[in-house]
Amino acid sequence: MHADAVLVANVGAHGKPAVLYLEDLWIKDVTVTTGLVDTVTIPTLLRLIQGGKLDLTRMTTHRFPLGKAIEAYETFADAARTNALKVVLQRA
C-alpha cells in the first residue's frame, strides 16, 4: 500500500446491490477487494480504528443503547428499508 493510500472498509451485509463504476475507479488506481470477515481482517480493522486511520463516524447511520440490541439487529437486517450502513451499539 502506498504511503498516501486510503483504506475504506465496509463490513456488513447490504440491503441492495452496490453499484461500482469501474471506469471511474481504474483511472484513479483504486483497488477493490472483497471477502468474508475472518480472523485476520477484524484485528486489522480494529488497529486502523484505534490508530485513527479509519473513521467510522462518517459510515455510522444508526446508534442504539446496548439494551436495544434486538432493534439494532432488525434495523441492520432491513438495510434496504432503513438505509442502515453501520449500526453501533453503545454502553449506557
C-alpha positions in Angstrom: 0.0 0.0 0.0 1.3 3.5 -0.9 2.0 5.9 1.9 -0.8 8.2 0.6 -3.2 5.4 0.1 -6.6 5.5 1.8 -8.3 2.3 3.0 -12.1 2.1 3.3 -13.6 -1.0 4.8 -17.3 -1.7 4.6 -18.0 -4.7 6.7 -21.6 -5.9 6.7 -24.5 -7.0 4.6 -26.1 -4.7 2.1 -29.8 -4.4 1.7 -29.5 -3.9 -2.1 -26.8 -4.2 -4.8 -23.8 -1.9 -4.5 -23.0 -0.4 -7.9 -19.4 0.3 -8.6 -18.4 2.3 -11.7 -15.2 0.6 -12.6 -14.5 3.0 -15.5 -14.2 5.8 -12.8 -12.2 3.7 -10.4 -9.5 2.3 -12.6 -8.2 5.7 -13.7 -7.8 6.6 -10.0 -5.8 3.5 -9.3 -8.4 2.2 -6.9 -8.1 -1.4 -5.7 -11.3 -3.2 -4.7 -11.1 -6.4 -2.7 -13.8 -8.5 -1.3 -14.0 -11.3 1.1 -15.6 -12.7 4.2 -14.7 -11.4 7.7 -12.1 -13.7 9.2 -9.6 -13.8 12.0 -7.1 -11.5 10.0 -9.4 -8.7 8.9 -11.1 -7.9 12.2 -7.8 -7.3 14.2 -6.5 -5.3 11.2 -9.6 -3.1 11.1 -9.5 -2.6 14.9 -5.9 -1.4 14.7 -6.8 1.0 11.9 -9.7 2.4 14.0 -7.6 2.6 17.2 -4.8 4.3 15.3 -7.2 6.9 13.9 -6.7 5.8 10.3 -10.2 4.6 9.8 -13.0 7.0 10.9 -16.3 5.1 11.3 -18.3 8.2 12.3 -19.0 9.0 8.6 -20.2 5.5 8.0 -22.4 5.2 11.1 -26.0 5.6 10.3 -27.7 4.3 13.4 -26.9 4.2 17.1 -28.7 2.2 19.8 -28.2 1.6 23.5 -27.0 -1.9 24.3 -30.4 -2.7 25.7 -31.9 -2.3 22.3 -29.7 -4.8 20.6 -32.6 -6.7 19.0 -34.0 -3.5 17.5 -30.5 -2.6 16.2 -30.1 -6.0 14.6 -33.5 -5.7 13.0 -32.6 -2.3 11.6 -29.4 -3.6 10.2 -31.1 -6.7 8.8 -33.6 -4.5 6.9 -31.0 -2.1 5.5 -32.8 -1.6 2.2 -35.7 0.0 4.1 -33.8 1.6 7.0 -30.8 2.8 5.0 -28.5 1.3 7.6 -24.8 1.1 6.7 -23.2 0.8 10.1 -25.2 0.2 13.3 -23.4 0.9 16.6 -24.4 -0.5 20.0 -23.4 1.8 22.8 -23.0 1.2 26.5 -25.1 3.4 28.7 
